[in-house]
Amino acid sequence: MKSKRHLGAWPPMLAHELEYPEVPLFQLLDIAAYMYPGLTAINYYGKEVSYREFKKSVDHLAGALKKRGIEKNDKVIVYMQNSPQFVIAFFAVMRANAVAIPVNPIWQSDELKFVLEDSGATAVICLSDVAVNVEEIKDEVNLKAVIVSDYKDYLPEEPLISIPGFMKKDYDAKGFELWSDVLEEKEAPPEVIVGMEDLAMIPYTSGTTGVPKGCMHSHQTLIANPVGVTHWMRLTAGSVHLSSLPFFHVTGLVISCLAVVFSAGTMVIFSRWDKEAAIDAIEKLQCNYWAAITAMVVDFLTLPDIESRDFSSLRGAVGGGAPMPEAVWQQFKKVTGLSFIEGYGLTESSSATHINPPQQVKFQCLGIPDFGVDARLIDPDTLEEILEANKQGEIILNGPEIFLGYWNRPEDNEKSFIEVDGKKFFRTGDLAYVDEEGYFFLVDRTKRMINAAGFKVWPAEVENYLYKHPDVLEACVVGIPDPKRGENTRAYIVLKPDSANKVKPEDIIEWSKGQMAAYKYPREVIFVDSLPKGATGKILWKQVQDEAIKEMEKNS
């Protein structure tokens, strides 16, 4: 039975369930442009784009795609850093009755080719800095169109925020059609022939646990979260949002783009994360809301003059990606006066299924199930439902935002869904427990557990302890093969800038012994200058572990 335990913490004056617009997702823009045509939709380093201009560009690009043979259900790759072009292209693909596939802009040609072949996409819209990757594979895939834009197409002559050097360079468009020329055609958009149940987007999982898989989202599954976020965070027209999370990923797309459009707010867009640009934007553009991940917040708090900066315009900060260590959470609150609101979601759930109530935040916590979400715990081995508080189990999800399944992966779909009480639930692979008040707390991924001499060690728990050490900036804990213990716990640590040469690895190990159980503390600590991260800022623990094992095998 769906639990009601969390309703005691439910935000006051909010309904427990929502009704969702019965229109294709792109019509959220049509509504915003109709009601607020003069409001600024996008601010790009000081360059403003109104909702009227935004819609006009979307319509013209949708018409151009139709002219180039893009029809209903055709797949179009959106291969860009955050930019006005990304947002326009994403909406235009859907307005053309097609399916958008946003991909990681740091992918190289082979990774792009995989998604093109796997999805059957027949068009690419990209920025000029990655056009070379499309050019390398164009003869190996079936493309109806490639449209290339340049950062300079939307950069202001007198920027309010410092522009990174890479955006000022001249890149070769490789002979593909130019964005500016295509929009100048001013083609009318096609007739709307898609409905709520039609595919709107196929984002791909990161592939950290295997081959990337496309997650099929309809207009119906995608529209739920923007509406939910707007109500949960009390977003209003004209609110200014620091949109620093990457849009190719569902968290950035939903919270920092789609919810902003639904509420007719302003997206302050950066093409690459920059903590100096972020604080300048908050102060100069009076940002009201900021969605971020833990890694961004950790970096942001290293600004040397952070405690003297002006955060008076900020009303809320929200995010997820990884549990925020208590020390980081407390420092953020001290500096900004805000409680960082953590949430939880996946590509398969088009972002959030859980979020902390703004009036009753718990740190290092996923929050409570939001509108319409039925979240339960099961024993990952027996599949029996876990009803007791504080007992660990795998999170399973049912709700309006859950995806339709993986693209062309029937075997994965069969493994990923189970039926409970006559309802279809998605198995997340994430382990958590629920406290007495209905709040969910992440333990770890089921596939990341370290087996140390028969004891289960969850790396995320060890990392959270390590973040409490005054000299630790970032930490990544992995399992290393050991002939006696099965696996050993190894920690890779980035020290704070002023801690270099002040602390030794053995100091961290000794300190850890006093913080956690004997079987948990890291047996090895290695200091590194940086840790590998994905485009969303998550630390790539699998890459760290794989490289460590390869190094051990090479030296054995």
C-alpha positions in Angstrom: 0.0 0.0 0.0 1.2 3.5 -0.8 2.6 5.1 2.3 1.2 8.3 3.8 3.9 8.5 6.4 5.5 11.5 4.7 2.3 13.6 4.5 3.0 15.0 8.0 5.9 16.9 6.5 4.0 18.0 3.4 4.3 21.7 2.6 1.3 23.6 3.9 -1.4 24.8 1.5 -0.2 22.4 -1.3 -2.4 19.7 -2.7 -1.1 16.1 -2.5 -1.9 15.5 -6.1 -1.8 17.7 -9.2 -3.6 17.9 -12.5 -1.3 18.3 -15.5 -1.8 20.2 -18.7 -3.1 18.0 -21.5 -1.0 19.6 -24.2 2.3 18.6 -25.9 5.2 19.8 -23.9 6.3 22.5 -26.4 3.0 24.3 -25.9 4.2 25.4 -22.5 6.3 27.9 -24.5 3.3 28.9 -26.6 1.3 29.7 -23.4 4.2 31.7 -21.8 4.8 33.7 -25.0 1.0 34.4 -25.3 0.7 35.6 -21.7 4.1 37.2 -21.2 5.5 38.1 -24.6 7.7 40.9 -23.4 9.3 39.1 -20.4 12.9 38.0 -20.7 13.0 34.2 -21.3 16.8 33.9 -21.7 19.7 36.0 -20.4 23.0 34.9 -22.0 25.9 36.8 -20.5 23.8 39.9 -20.7 22.1 39.2 -24.0 18.3 39.1 -23.5 15.8 37.0 -25.5 12.1 37.7 -24.8 9.4 35.0 -24.8 8.1 36.5 -28.1 11.5 36.1 -29.8 12.0 32.7 -28.2 8.8 31.4 -29.7 9.4 33.0 -33.1 12.8 31.2 -33.4 11.3 27.9 -32.3 8.6 28.1 -34.9 11.1 29.0 -37.7 13.5 26.2 -36.8 10.6 23.7 -36.6 9.5 24.8 -40.0 13.0 24.4 -41.3 13.2 20.9 -39.9 10.0 20.0 -41.6 11.4 21.4 -44.9 14.4 19.1 -44.5 12.2 16.0 -44.2 11.9 15.7 -40.5 8.5 14.1 -39.7 6.6 12.8 -36.7 8.6 10.4 -34.5 11.9 11.2 -36.4 14.8 11.5 -33.9 17.0 14.6 -33.8 20.2 14.9 -31.8 20.7 18.2 -29.9 24.5 18.3 -29.3 25.3 21.5 -27.5 26.5 23.2 -24.3 24.0 25.3 -22.5 23.0 28.2 -24.7 20.0 29.9 -26.2 20.5 27.6 -29.2 20.1 24.5 -27.1 16.7 25.7 -25.7 15.5 26.8 -29.0 16.5 23.6 -30.7 15.0 21.4 -28.0 11.6 23.0 -28.3 11.8 23.2 -32.1 12.4 19.5 -32.5 9.3 18.8 -30.5 7.4 21.5 -32.3 8.3 19.7 -35.6 6.4 16.7 -34.1 9.8 14.9 -33.8 11.7 13.4 -30.8 14.6 15.3 -29.2 17.8 13.4 -28.1 19.9 15.7 -26.0 23.5 14.3 -25.7 26.6 15.2 -23.7 28.4 18.0 -25.5 31.8 16.6 -24.5 31.2 13.3 -26.3 33.5 12.5 -29.1 32.6 11.1 -32.6 32.5 7.5 -31.6 30.1 8.2 -28.7 27.9 10.3 -30.9 27.9 7.6 -33.6 26.7 5.1 -31.0 23.7 7.1 -30.1 22.9 8.0 -33.8 22.9 4.3 -34.7 21.2 3.1 -31.5 18.4 5.7 -31.8 18.1 5.9 -35.6 18.4 9.7 -35.4 18.5 11.4 -38.8 19.5 14.9 -38.0 21.9 16.8 -35.7 21.7 20.3 -34.4 25.0 21.4 -32.8 27.4 24.2 -31.9 30.4 24.8 -34.1 33.0 23.6 -31.6 31.7 20.0 -32.0 30.9 20.1 -35.7 34.2 18.3 -36.4 32.9 15.3 -34.5 29.8 15.2 -36.7 31.9 15.6 -39.8 34.1 12.6 -38.9 31.1 10.2 -38.9 28.7 11.8 -41.4 29.4 9.2 -44.1 28.7 6.3 -41.7 25.3 7.4 -40.6 22.1 8.4 -42.4 21.6 12.1 -41.8 18.9 14.3 -43.4 20.2 17.5 -42.0 23.0 19.0 -39.9 22.5 22.5 -38.6 25.5 24.3 -36.9 25.4 27.5 -34.8 28.2 29.5 -33.2 28.3 30.8 -29.7 28.8 34.3 -31.2 25.3 34.1 -32.7 23.8 35.1 -29.3 26.7 36.6 -27.4 26.2 40.3 -26.4 28.6 43.0 -27.7 29.1 44.2 -24.1 28.7 41.2 -21.8 27.6 41.7 -18.2 29.3 38.4 -17.2 32.8 37.3 -18.2 32.7 35.1 -21.3 35.0 32.0 -21.4 37.8 32.2 -24.0 36.6 29.0 -25.9 33.4 30.7 -26.8 35.1 33.5 -28.6 37.1 31.3 -30.9 36.3 30.8 -34.6 35.3 27.2 -35.3 34.9 25.5 -38.7 31.3 24.6 -39.4 32.6 21.9 -41.8 30.3 23.0 -44.6 27.1 22.1 -42.8 24.1 24.4 -42.9 24.4 27.5 -40.7 21.9 28.2 -38.0 21.6 31.9 -38.9 20.8 31.0 -42.6 18.3 28.4 -41.6 16.3 30.7 -39.3 16.4 33.4 -41.9 14.2 31.2 -44.2 11.4 32.0 -41.7 9.6 28.7 -42.5 6.2 28.3 -40.8 6.0 25.4 -38.3 4.1 22.3 -39.3 0.6 21.3 -38.1 0.7 19.9 -34.6 0.0 16.2 -34.9 1.5 14.8 -31.7 -0.4 14.0 -28.5 0.4 13.5 -24.9 1.3 9.8 -25.3 3.7 10.4 -28.2 7.5 10.3 -27.6 9.0 13.7 -26.9 12.5 12.9 -25.8 15.0 10.0 -25.5 17.8 11.1 -23.1 20.6 8.5 -22.7 21.8 7.3 -19.3 25.4 8.0 -18.5 26.6 4.4 -19.0 28.5 4.3 -15.8 27.1 0.8 -15.1 27.2 -0.4 -18.7 26.3 0.7 -22.3 24.3 3.9 -22.4 20.5 3.3 -22.7 17.9 5.6 -24.2 15.0 6.4 -21.9 11.7 6.9 -23.7 9.8 9.9 -22.4 6.4 11.0 -23.7 5.0 14.5 -23.6 3.0 13.2 -20.7 5.9 11.9 -18.6 7.9 15.0 -19.3 5.3 17.6 -18.4 4.7 16.3 -14.8 8.0 17.5 -13.2 8.1 21.1 -14.6 4.6 21.5 -13.2 5.5 19.9 -9.9 8.7 21.9 -9.4 6.9 25.1 -10.1 4.3 24.4 -7.4 6.8 23.0 -4.9 9.2 25.9 -5.1 6.5 28.5 -5.5 7.9 29.8 -8.8 6.3 32.9 -10.3 6.4 34.8 -13.6 9.5 37.0 -13.9 11.6 35.0 -11.4 15.2 34.8 -12.3 17.0 31.4 -12.4 20.7 30.7 -12.4 20.6 27.9 -15.0 24.1 26.4 -14.5 23.2 22.7 -14.6 23.7 21.1 -18.1 20.5 21.0 -20.1 21.4 17.7 -21.8 20.8 16.1 -18.4 17.3 15.8 -17.1 17.9 17.6 -13.9 19.1 20.8 -15.6 16.6 20.5 -18.4 13.6 20.1 -16.1 14.4 22.3 -13.2 16.5 25.1 -14.9 14.7 25.2 -18.2 11.2 23.5 -18.5 10.0 24.6 -15.1 11.2 28.1 -15.8 9.3 28.2 -19.1 6.2 26.8 -17.4 6.3 29.6 -14.8 7.4 32.3 -17.4 10.7 33.0 -15.6 14.1 34.0 -16.9 16.9 31.5 -17.5 20.4 33.0 -16.8 22.4 30.6 -19.0 26.1 29.8 -18.9 27.7 27.5 -21.4 30.2 26.2 -18.9 30.2 26.2 -15.1 32.2 29.1 -13.6 32.0 30.0 -9.9 33.1 33.6 -10.6 30.4 34.0 -13.3 27.8 32.4 -10.9 28.4 34.9 -8.1 28.5 37.8 -10.6 25.1 36.7 -12.0 23.6 36.4 -8.6 24.6 39.9 -7.7 24.3 41.7 -11.1 21.2 39.9 -12.4 19.5 39.4 -9.1 19.0 35.7 -9.4 16.2 34.3 -7.3 16.7 30.5 -7.7 19.7 28.3 -8.2 19.7 24.6 -9.1 23.0 22.9 -8.5 24.7 19.7 -7.7 27.0 19.0 -4.7 30.2 19.3 -6.7 29.2 22.8 -7.9 28.3 23.9 -4.4 31.7 22.6 -3.1 33.5 24.5 -5.8 31.4 27.7 -5.3 32.2 27.8 -1.5 35.9 28.0 -2.3 35.5 31.5 -3.6 38.0 33.5 -1.4 35.5 36.4 -0.6 32.4 34.2 -0.5 31.2 35.4 2.9 31.2 39.1 1.8 29.1 38.6 -1.3 25.5 39.7 -1.7 22.9 36.8 -1.7 19.9 38.9 -0.8 18.1 38.2 -4.1 18.2 34.4 -3.6 15.0 32.8 -2.5 15.8 29.1 -2.9 18.6 26.7 -3.9 17.8 23.1 -4.9 19.6 20.1 -6.3 20.9 16.6 -6.0 23.2 14.3 -7.9 24.9 13.1 -4.8 24.1 13.5 -1.1 25.5 16.8 0.2 27.9 16.3 3.1 26.7 17.9 6.4 29.8 20.2 6.5 29.1 21.6 3.0 25.4 22.0 3.8 26.1 23.9 6.9 28.6 26.2 5.2 26.2 26.9 2.4 23.6 27.9 4.9 26.0 30.1 6.8 27.1 31.9 3.7 23.7 32.3 1.9 21.2 32.1 4.8 19.4 29.4 2.8 18.8 25.7 3.5 19.9 23.8 0.4 16.9 21.7 -0.7 18.1 18.3 -1.8 16.1 16.1 -4.0 16.4 12.8 -5.9 15.6 11.5 -9.3 16.9 9.7 -12.3 17.0 10.0 -16.1 14.3 7.3 -16.1 12.0 9.6 -13.9 12.7 12.8 -15.9 14.4 14.3 -12.8 12.8 14.5 -9.3 10.6 12.0 -7.6 11.6 13.1 -4.1 12.4 16.5 -2.7 12.8 18.1 0.7 9.9 20.2 2.0 11.2 23.8 2.0 9.8 24.4 5.4 11.3 21.2 7.0 14.6 20.4 5.3 16.8 17.5 6.4 20.4 17.4 5.2 22.0 14.5 3.4 18.4 13.5 2.6 16.6 12.7 -0.6 13.4 14.2 0.8 9.9 12.9 0.5 8.0 11.6 -2.5 6.5 14.5 -4.4 3.2 14.9 -6.2 1.6 11.6 -7.2 4.7 9.5 -6.6 4.4 6.1 -5.0 7.9 5.3 -3.7 8.5 2.1 -1.8 11.4 -0.1 -0.6 11.9 -3.8 -1.5 14.4 -6.4 -0.6 16.6 -6.5 -3.7 17.0 -10.2 -3.5 13.5 -11.5 -2.4 11.6 -8.5 -3.9 9.5 -8.4 -0.7 8.3 -5.0 0.3 9.9 -3.4 3.3 7.5 -1.5 5.6 9.6 -0.9 8.7 11.2 2.5 9.3 15.0 2.7 9.1 15.5 -0.6 7.3 17.4 -0.6 4.0 16.0 -1.6 0.7 15.9 -0.8 -3.0 13.8 2.1 -4.1 11.0 1.3 -6.5 8.9 4.0 -8.2 5.5 4.6 -9.7 4.4 8.0 -10.8 3.4 10.3 -13.6 7.0 11.1 -14.5 8.3 7.5 -14.9 9.6 6.7 -18.4 8.0 4.3 -20.8 11.0 2.0 -20.9 14.4 1.8 -22.6 14.6 2.3 -26.3 15.1 -1.1 -28.1 16.0 -2.9 -24.8 13.2 -5.4 -24.2 15.4 -7.5 -21.9 16.4 -4.5 -19.8 12.8 -3.4 -19.6 11.8 -6.8 -18.3 14.4 -6.7 -15.6 13.7 -3.0 -14.7 10.0 -3.2 -13.9 8.0 -5.2 -11.3 4.4 -5.3 -10.4 3.3 -4.5 -6.8 -0.4 -4.3 -5.7 -1.4 -4.3 -9.4 0.8 -1.3 -10.2 4.0 -1.1 -12.4 7.1 0.0 -10.5 10.5 0.9 -11.8 13.5 -0.6 -10.0 16.0 2.1 -9.4 19.0 0.0 -8.2 19.4 2.6 -5.4 19.4 1.5 -1.8 17.8 3.7 0.9 16.0 3.7 4.1 12.9 5.7 5.3 12.8 7.3 8.7 9.8 7.6 10.9 8.6 10.8 9.2 8.7 9.4 5.7 12.0 11.0 4.6 14.2 8.9 2.3 18.0 8.6 2.9 20.3 7.2 0.2 22.7 4.4 1.2 24.2 3.6 -2.2 23.8 2.0 -5.6 23.3 -1.8 -5.3 26.2 -2.3 -7.8 28.6 -0.2 -5.9 28.8 -2.1 -2.6 32.2 -3.0 -1.3 32.6 -6.5 0.2 35.3 -6.1 2.8 35.9 -9.4 4.7 32.2 -10.2 4.5 31.1 -6.8 5.6 29.0 -4.6 3.3 30.6 -1.1 3.0 28.7 1.6 1.1 31.2 4.1 -0.4 28.8 7.0 -0.2 28.6 6.6 3.6 32.4 6.6 3.9 32.6 9.6 1.6 30.2 11.5 3.8 32.4 10.9 6.8 35.5 12.0 4.9 33.9 15.3 3.9 33.8 16.2 7.7 37.6 16.3 7.8 38.6 20.0 7.7 41.3 19.4 5.0 39.1 17.4 2.5 37.6 19.1 -0.5 36.5 16.1 -2.5 36.5 12.4 -1.9 35.9 9.2 -3.9 35.8 5.8 -2.3 36.2 2.6 -4.3 36.7 -1.1 -3.7 40.1 -2.6 -4.5 40.7 -6.3 -4.8 42.5 -7.8 -1.8 43.5 -11.5 -1.5 42.7 -11.7 2.2 39.7 -9.4 2.6 38.1 -9.8 -0.8 38.1 -6.0 -1.2 39.8 -3.1 0.5 38.4 0.4 0.8 40.5 3.0 -0.9 39.8 6.7 -0.8 41.0 9.2 -3.4 41.0 12.7 -1.9 41.4 16.2 -3.2 42.7 18.4 -0.4 41.6 22.0 0.1 44.0 24.5 -1.5 45.5 25.6 1.8 45.9 22.1 3.1 48.6 20.8 0.8 51.7 19.6 2.6 49.9 20.0 6.0 48.3 16.5 6.1 49.5 13.1 5.1 47.4 10.1 3.9 48.1 8.2 7.2 46.6 11.2 9.1 43.4 10.8 7.2 43.3 7.0 7.9 44.0 7.5 11.6 41.3 10.2 11.8 38.8 7.9 10.0 39.3 5.2 12.6 37.7 7.4 15.1 34.8 8.3 12.9 33.4 4.9 11.6 33.3 1.2 12.3 36.6 -0.7 11.9 35.4 -2.5 8.7 34.4 0.8 7.0 37.4 3.1 7.3 39.6 3.4 4.2 42.7 1.2 4.4 44.4 3.3 1.7 44.2 7.0 1.0 45.7 8.6 -2.1 45.9 12.3 -2.6 45.1 13.5 -6.2 44.9 17.0 -7.8 41.4 16.3 -9.2 38.8 13.6 -9.7 37.2 12.8 -13.0 33.7 14.1 -13.4 30.8 13.7 -15.8 29.3 16.7 -17.5 26.7 17.0 -14.7 29.5 17.3 -12.2 29.1 13.8 -10.6 32.4 12.2 -9.6 32.9 9.2 -11.9 33.6 6.6 -9.2 33.5 3.7 -11.8 36.3 5.3 -13.8 38.4 5.9 -10.7 37.9 2.2 -9.7 38.6 0.8 -13.1 41.8 2.8 -13.5 43.0 1.8 -10.0 42.4 -1.9 -10.8 44.2 -1.6 -14.2 47.2 0.0 -12.4 47.3 -2.8 -9.9 47.1 -5.5 -12.6 49.9 -3.7 -14.5 52.2 -3.6 -11.5 51.4 -7.2 -10.3 
